[in-house]
Amino acid sequence: MAGESEYHPRDEKEVAAIFAEVREQGGKVLPAGTGTKLAWLRPFFGSVPGGLVVVRSGLLSQITDLDPANLTVSVQAGMSLLHLQETLASHGQWLPMESPWGDGATVGGIVSAGLAGPASLGYGLPRDLVLGVRAVLPNGRAVRFGGKTVKNVAGYDVSKLFVGSFGSLGILVEITFRLRPLPPGERTVLVGGLGYSELDEAIGELLRSPQPIVALEVLNQPALRRLGWPFPSAEGGCGIAVRIDGAAPVLSAAVDKLRKVLSASVPDRALDVLDEPSSRQFWQRFRERLYGDWAEPCAVLRIRCRVRDVVEVVQRLSGAPEAAVWLGAGTGHGFLRVERGYLSRGIVEYLEGLRGSLTERETRLDLFSVPAEDFSKLMDSKCLFWQLHPKAQERTGRLKRIFDPEGLLVPFLAFGGTDGN
């Protein structure tokens, strides 16, 4: 098993057998789904003594239970989100979870990464949509946490621990989600050319608005250039993309009210409304252009900040001309992307200079992707905020030792950075 090998288990027993073999050989297991995120995760793991076993879940791709009346579905972790959405659409429902990595991403991979698309403002983050999980632990035991109903847990809901754990606790084999009815329509309002004071005022008005806003994304100039969509008055300043869902009469009324809400801070020439086909195209491009080509040489850092600090964080991170920032104004979740050319000209120093001011505002930057040649430089710097608070580090280390006492699963730095040994 020396080097790297791949396994494609067809059921829980085969997953347990993989753990048994790895235990005997002294290697490590890396759950990878279909591998949509494997390329940018690989630098975090380096060489693994005894060999690395990549476990692909593509053969675990069945819907095990669909209950349209109660708006729940149980699905194996290897099913693609696209296939699941197509099946649910035939029942007039959907899973309000958007993958930044395109159609090939699996539901298990999305949950393990704990990342969501822009619509998480209106529909919730992955942890809000997960009702239960079934996983195979490194000792070979299959366990289930949670269930099919919202009020099914007395005490702490252990299923939430697997959301965002990057497979460091066990291999997900089945997940139960809550569903939503398909929205009958959507519109997107684009606002461009905003200075930071105007941006702050516009966001405040939008967040106070009772309109059915499901996404509210802020993009700085480099992000707008990368997106390549014509924003109104986009020759300077930031842009806002606002998505609203609902029936046609609701959408028309909501757009009119949003115009009135924004009229004090945004001139009408700086506002554009996309009809449903254009709105869908816009958000598809948003995923493809901003997330979809992380294989290019670049560093990508996840941003998590307080909602009230969104504008200030965007302003501070926009100090470098090549730093593309897109950030959910209602969630405080987003990304910073820096291209390879600028990376070699002082990105570490740039981020280190921001560290103090961002830390004071409880802002975290988690390194998610980096060219292999720059990995050591970035990891050795003090600019990365993926290191957890000592108390949180202690808690995650304790969880890792409970679920994986032998350290068979490859640790991911964003989840405590501990192998449990």
C-alpha positions as CSV (number, residue, x, y, z in Angstrom):
1,M,0.0,0.0,0.0
2,A,3.0,2.3,-0.1
3,G,2.5,5.5,-2.1
4,E,-1.1,6.3,-3.0
5,S,-4.0,4.1,-3.9
6,E,-7.7,4.5,-4.5
7,Y,-10.7,2.5,-3.3
8,H,-14.3,2.6,-4.5
9,P,-16.4,0.9,-1.8
10,R,-19.9,-0.2,-2.6
11,D,-21.3,-0.5,0.9
12,E,-20.5,0.0,4.6
13,K,-18.8,-3.3,4.9
14,E,-16.2,-2.5,2.3
15,V,-15.5,0.9,4.0
16,A,-14.9,-1.0,7.2
17,A,-12.6,-3.4,5.4
18,I,-10.6,-0.5,4.1
19,F,-10.0,0.8,7.6
20,A,-8.9,-2.7,8.7
21,E,-6.4,-2.9,5.9
22,V,-5.0,0.6,6.5
23,R,-4.7,-0.2,10.2
24,E,-2.6,-3.3,9.4
25,Q,-0.4,-1.5,6.9
26,G,0.1,1.7,8.9
27,G,-1.2,4.2,6.3
28,K,-3.8,6.9,6.3
29,V,-7.3,7.3,4.8
30,L,-8.5,10.3,2.9
31,P,-12.2,10.5,2.1
32,A,-12.5,12.2,-1.3
33,G,-16.0,11.8,-2.8
34,T,-15.5,12.3,-6.5
35,G,-12.3,14.4,-5.9
36,T,-13.6,17.8,-6.8
37,K,-11.6,19.4,-4.0
38,L,-8.7,16.9,-3.9
39,A,-6.3,19.0,-6.0
40,W,-6.4,22.0,-3.6
41,L,-6.4,19.9,-0.5
42,R,-3.4,17.8,-1.4
43,P,-0.7,20.2,-0.3
44,F,-2.1,20.1,3.3
45,F,-1.3,16.4,3.7
46,G,2.2,16.0,2.1
47,S,3.8,12.5,2.3
48,V,2.1,9.9,4.4
49,P,4.3,7.1,5.9
50,G,2.8,3.7,5.1
51,G,0.8,5.1,2.1
52,L,-2.3,7.2,1.5
53,V,-5.6,5.5,0.7
54,V,-8.1,7.8,-1.1
55,V,-11.6,6.5,-0.6
56,R,-14.0,7.6,-3.4
57,S,-17.7,7.4,-2.7
58,G,-19.0,7.5,-6.2
59,L,-20.5,4.0,-6.0
60,L,-22.5,5.0,-2.9
61,S,-25.0,7.1,-5.0
62,Q,-28.6,6.0,-4.2
63,I,-31.5,7.8,-2.6
64,T,-32.4,5.5,0.3
65,D,-35.6,7.4,1.4
66,L,-37.6,10.2,-0.1
67,D,-40.6,11.6,1.8
68,P,-42.0,14.5,-0.2
69,A,-44.9,14.9,2.3
70,N,-42.5,15.6,5.1
71,L,-39.9,17.4,3.0
72,T,-37.0,15.0,3.8
73,V,-34.7,12.9,1.9
74,S,-32.0,10.4,2.9
75,V,-29.3,9.9,0.3
76,Q,-26.0,8.1,0.1
77,A,-23.0,10.4,0.3
78,G,-21.6,9.7,-3.1
79,M,-24.6,11.0,-5.1
80,S,-23.9,14.1,-7.1
81,L,-25.9,17.2,-6.1
82,L,-27.0,17.6,-9.7
83,H,-28.6,14.2,-9.8
84,L,-30.3,14.7,-6.5
85,Q,-31.7,18.0,-7.5
86,E,-33.0,16.6,-10.8
87,T,-34.9,13.9,-8.8
88,L,-36.2,16.3,-6.3
89,A,-37.4,18.7,-8.9
90,S,-39.8,16.0,-10.3
91,H,-41.5,16.4,-6.9
92,G,-41.5,20.2,-6.9
93,Q,-38.8,20.3,-4.2
94,W,-35.1,21.0,-3.9
95,L,-32.2,20.8,-1.5
96,P,-31.3,24.5,-1.0
97,M,-27.6,23.8,-1.0
98,E,-25.4,25.1,-3.8
99,S,-22.0,23.6,-4.6
100,P,-19.2,26.0,-5.5
101,W,-17.5,23.2,-7.4
102,G,-20.0,22.5,-10.1
103,D,-22.2,19.6,-11.1
104,G,-19.8,16.8,-10.1
105,A,-19.6,17.5,-6.4
106,T,-21.2,14.9,-4.1
107,V,-23.6,15.7,-1.3
108,G,-21.1,14.0,1.1
109,G,-18.3,16.2,0.0
110,I,-20.3,19.4,0.2
111,V,-21.4,18.5,3.8
112,S,-17.8,17.5,4.8
113,A,-16.4,20.7,3.5
114,G,-19.2,22.7,5.3
115,L,-19.3,25.3,2.5
116,A,-22.4,26.8,0.9
117,G,-23.3,29.1,-1.9
118,P,-24.7,32.6,-1.8
119,A,-28.3,31.4,-1.1
120,S,-27.3,30.3,2.4
121,L,-28.5,33.7,3.6
122,G,-32.1,32.7,2.8
123,Y,-32.0,29.0,3.1
124,G,-29.3,28.2,5.7
125,L,-25.9,26.7,5.8
126,P,-25.3,23.0,5.3
127,R,-25.4,22.4,9.1
128,D,-29.0,23.9,9.1
129,L,-30.1,21.5,6.4
130,V,-28.6,18.2,7.8
131,L,-31.1,16.3,10.0
132,G,-28.9,13.2,10.4
133,V,-25.9,11.3,9.2
134,R,-24.7,7.7,9.0
135,A,-21.0,7.2,9.0
136,V,-18.4,4.4,9.3
137,L,-15.9,5.2,12.0
138,P,-12.2,4.2,11.8
139,N,-12.9,1.2,14.1
140,G,-15.2,-0.2,11.4
141,R,-18.4,0.5,13.2
142,A,-21.3,2.1,11.3
143,V,-23.2,4.6,13.4
144,R,-26.2,6.9,12.9
145,F,-26.7,10.3,14.5
146,G,-29.9,12.3,14.2
147,G,-32.9,11.2,12.1
148,K,-35.7,12.3,9.9
149,T,-37.4,14.9,12.0
150,V,-36.2,18.3,13.3
151,K,-36.9,17.5,17.0
152,N,-35.2,14.1,17.2
153,V,-32.3,14.8,19.5
154,A,-32.1,15.3,23.2
155,G,-28.9,17.2,24.0
156,Y,-26.2,17.9,21.5
157,D,-26.8,16.9,17.9
158,V,-23.7,14.9,17.1
159,S,-24.5,14.8,13.3
160,K,-23.5,18.5,13.2
161,L,-19.9,17.6,14.1
162,F,-19.5,16.0,10.7
163,V,-20.4,19.2,8.9
164,G,-17.2,20.9,8.0
165,S,-14.9,18.2,9.5
166,F,-13.4,17.3,6.1
167,G,-13.8,13.6,6.8
168,S,-11.5,13.8,9.8
169,L,-13.9,12.0,12.1
170,G,-15.3,9.2,9.9
171,I,-16.5,8.4,6.4
172,L,-20.0,9.6,5.6
173,V,-22.1,7.0,3.9
174,E,-25.6,8.5,4.2
175,I,-27.1,11.9,5.0
176,T,-30.7,13.0,5.8
177,F,-31.7,16.5,4.7
178,R,-34.6,18.8,5.1
179,L,-36.0,20.0,1.8
180,R,-37.8,23.1,0.5
181,P,-40.4,23.6,-2.2
182,L,-38.9,24.8,-5.4
183,P,-39.1,28.6,-5.6
184,P,-41.6,29.5,-8.4
185,G,-39.3,32.2,-9.7
186,E,-36.3,34.5,-9.0
187,R,-34.8,37.9,-9.8
188,T,-31.4,39.4,-9.2
189,V,-30.8,43.1,-8.5
190,L,-27.2,44.3,-9.3
191,V,-25.8,47.5,-7.8
192,G,-22.5,48.9,-8.9
193,G,-20.1,51.7,-8.4
194,L,-20.4,51.9,-4.6
195,G,-17.9,53.5,-2.4
196,Y,-17.5,52.0,1.1
197,S,-19.8,54.4,2.9
198,E,-22.5,53.9,0.2
199,L,-21.9,50.2,0.4
200,D,-22.4,50.2,4.2
201,E,-25.6,52.2,3.9
202,A,-27.0,50.0,1.1
203,I,-26.3,46.8,3.0
204,G,-27.9,48.1,6.1
205,E,-31.1,49.1,4.2
206,L,-31.2,45.7,2.4
207,L,-30.8,43.7,5.6
208,R,-33.5,45.7,7.3
209,S,-35.8,45.1,4.4
210,P,-38.6,42.6,4.8
211,Q,-38.3,41.5,1.1
212,P,-37.6,37.8,0.3
213,I,-33.8,38.2,-0.1
214,V,-32.0,34.8,-0.3
215,A,-28.6,36.0,-1.4
216,L,-26.7,39.3,-0.8
217,E,-23.1,39.2,-2.1
218,V,-20.5,42.0,-2.0
219,L,-17.8,41.9,-4.6
220,N,-14.7,44.2,-4.8
221,Q,-13.2,45.4,-8.1
222,P,-10.9,42.4,-8.7
223,A,-13.8,40.0,-8.0
224,L,-16.0,42.0,-10.5
225,R,-13.3,41.8,-13.1
226,R,-12.9,38.1,-12.6
227,L,-16.7,37.5,-12.7
228,G,-16.9,39.4,-16.1
229,W,-20.5,40.3,-15.8
230,P,-21.5,43.9,-16.7
231,F,-22.4,45.6,-13.5
232,P,-24.0,49.1,-13.7
233,S,-21.6,51.9,-13.1
234,A,-18.9,49.4,-12.4
235,E,-15.9,51.5,-13.5
236,G,-15.0,51.9,-9.8
237,G,-16.1,50.8,-6.4
238,C,-17.8,47.7,-5.2
239,G,-20.8,45.8,-6.5
240,I,-23.7,44.1,-4.7
241,A,-25.8,41.1,-6.1
242,V,-29.2,40.6,-4.5
243,R,-31.2,37.5,-5.3
244,I,-34.9,37.3,-4.4
245,D,-37.2,34.2,-4.8
246,G,-40.9,34.0,-5.1
247,A,-43.9,34.0,-7.4
248,A,-44.1,36.6,-10.2
249,P,-46.4,39.1,-8.4
250,V,-44.2,38.9,-5.2
251,L,-41.0,39.4,-7.3
252,S,-42.4,42.5,-9.1
253,A,-43.5,44.1,-5.8
254,A,-40.2,43.2,-4.1
255,V,-38.1,44.7,-6.9
256,D,-40.1,47.9,-6.8
257,K,-39.6,48.1,-3.0
258,L,-35.9,47.4,-3.2
259,R,-35.6,50.3,-5.7
260,K,-37.2,52.5,-3.1
261,V,-35.1,51.1,-0.3
262,L,-31.9,51.8,-2.2
263,S,-32.9,55.1,-3.7
264,A,-31.3,57.1,-0.9
265,S,-27.9,55.6,-1.3
266,V,-27.8,54.4,-4.9
267,P,-28.6,56.4,-8.0
268,D,-31.0,54.6,-10.4
269,R,-28.3,54.4,-13.1
270,A,-26.3,52.2,-10.7
271,L,-29.0,49.6,-10.4
272,D,-30.0,46.8,-12.8
273,V,-32.6,44.0,-12.6
274,L,-32.1,40.6,-14.2
275,D,-35.1,38.5,-15.2
276,E,-35.2,34.9,-14.3
277,P,-33.1,33.4,-17.2
278,S,-30.4,36.1,-16.8
279,S,-30.5,35.7,-13.0
280,R,-29.8,31.9,-13.3
281,Q,-27.0,32.6,-15.8
282,F,-25.5,35.2,-13.4
283,W,-25.3,32.8,-10.4
284,Q,-24.0,30.0,-12.6
285,R,-21.2,32.3,-13.8
286,F,-20.7,33.4,-10.2
287,R,-19.9,29.8,-9.2
288,E,-17.9,29.0,-12.3
289,R,-15.7,32.1,-12.5
290,L,-15.1,32.7,-8.8
291,Y,-14.9,29.1,-7.5
292,G,-14.7,26.8,-10.4
293,D,-11.1,27.2,-11.5
294,W,-9.1,26.9,-8.3
295,A,-6.8,24.5,-10.1
296,E,-5.2,27.7,-11.5
297,P,-2.1,28.8,-9.5
298,C,-3.6,30.9,-6.8
299,A,-4.1,31.1,-3.0
300,V,-7.7,31.0,-1.8
301,L,-8.6,31.8,1.8
302,R,-12.0,31.5,3.3
303,I,-13.3,34.5,5.2
304,R,-15.5,34.4,8.3
305,C,-16.4,37.6,10.0
306,R,-19.2,39.3,11.9
307,V,-21.9,40.6,9.7
308,R,-21.5,44.2,11.1
309,D,-17.8,44.1,10.0
310,V,-18.4,43.0,6.4
311,V,-17.7,46.4,4.8
312,E,-14.6,47.1,6.8
313,V,-13.2,43.6,6.1
314,V,-13.8,44.0,2.4
315,Q,-12.1,47.4,2.5
316,R,-9.1,46.1,4.4
317,L,-8.7,43.0,2.2
318,S,-9.0,45.1,-1.0
319,G,-5.7,46.9,-0.3
320,A,-3.9,44.7,-2.8
321,P,-4.7,45.3,-6.5
322,E,-4.9,41.5,-7.2
323,A,-6.9,40.5,-4.2
324,A,-10.4,39.4,-5.3
325,V,-12.9,39.4,-2.4
326,W,-16.5,38.2,-2.4
327,L,-18.4,38.1,0.9
328,G,-21.9,37.4,2.0
329,A,-23.2,40.6,3.5
330,G,-25.8,38.7,5.6
331,T,-23.7,35.7,6.6
332,G,-20.1,37.1,7.0
333,H,-18.9,34.1,4.9
334,G,-16.8,34.6,1.8
335,F,-13.5,34.2,0.1
336,L,-10.2,36.0,-0.7
337,R,-8.4,34.9,-3.9
338,V,-4.9,36.0,-4.8
339,E,-3.3,35.0,-8.1
340,R,0.1,33.4,-8.3
341,G,1.8,36.4,-9.9
342,Y,1.0,38.6,-6.9
343,L,1.6,35.7,-4.5
344,S,5.3,35.8,-5.2
345,R,5.4,39.6,-4.7
346,G,4.5,39.9,-1.0
347,I,1.1,38.4,-0.3
348,V,2.4,36.9,3.0
349,E,3.7,40.3,4.1
350,Y,0.4,41.9,3.0
351,L,-1.7,39.5,5.0
352,E,0.6,39.6,8.0
353,G,0.1,43.4,8.0
354,L,-3.7,42.8,8.2
355,R,-3.5,40.2,10.9
356,G,-3.8,42.4,14.0
357,S,-6.7,44.5,12.7
358,L,-8.7,41.6,11.5
359,T,-8.1,39.5,14.6
360,E,-9.4,42.3,16.8
361,R,-12.7,42.0,14.8
362,E,-12.9,38.3,15.3
363,T,-12.3,37.7,11.6
364,R,-10.8,34.3,10.5
365,L,-8.9,33.6,7.3
366,D,-8.6,29.8,6.6
367,L,-6.2,28.8,3.9
368,F,-8.1,26.5,1.4
369,S,-5.9,26.4,-1.7
370,V,-2.3,27.3,-2.4
371,P,0.2,26.4,-5.1
372,A,2.5,23.6,-3.8
373,E,5.6,25.7,-4.3
374,D,4.2,28.4,-2.0
375,F,2.8,26.1,0.6
376,S,5.7,26.2,3.0
377,K,6.1,29.9,2.9
378,L,2.4,30.5,3.7
379,M,2.2,27.8,6.4
380,D,5.3,29.2,8.1
381,S,3.9,32.7,8.2
382,K,1.8,34.2,11.0
383,C,-0.8,35.5,8.5
384,L,-2.9,32.4,8.5
385,F,-5.8,32.3,11.0
386,W,-6.8,28.7,10.6
387,Q,-5.2,27.9,13.9
388,L,-8.0,27.5,16.4
389,H,-8.3,29.3,19.7
390,P,-6.5,27.1,22.3
391,K,-9.8,26.1,23.9
392,A,-11.3,25.2,20.6
393,Q,-8.1,23.3,19.6
394,E,-8.4,21.3,22.8
395,R,-12.1,20.5,22.1
396,T,-11.5,19.4,18.5
397,G,-8.4,17.4,19.5
398,R,-10.5,15.6,22.1
399,L,-13.2,14.9,19.5
400,K,-10.6,13.6,17.1
401,R,-9.2,11.2,19.7
402,I,-12.7,9.9,20.6
403,F,-13.7,9.2,17.0
404,D,-10.3,8.3,15.6
405,P,-8.0,7.3,18.5
406,E,-5.5,5.5,16.1
407,G,-5.3,8.5,13.8
408,L,-6.3,6.5,10.7
409,L,-7.9,9.4,9.0
410,V,-5.7,12.1,7.5
411,P,-6.1,15.2,9.7
412,F,-7.2,18.5,8.0
413,L,-5.6,21.6,9.5
414,A,-8.9,23.6,9.5
415,F,-10.4,21.1,11.9
416,G,-7.9,21.4,14.7
417,G,-4.8,20.2,12.9
418,T,-4.5,17.1,15.1
419,D,-4.1,13.5,14.2
420,G,-5.3,12.2,17.5
421,N,-2.0,10.6,18.6
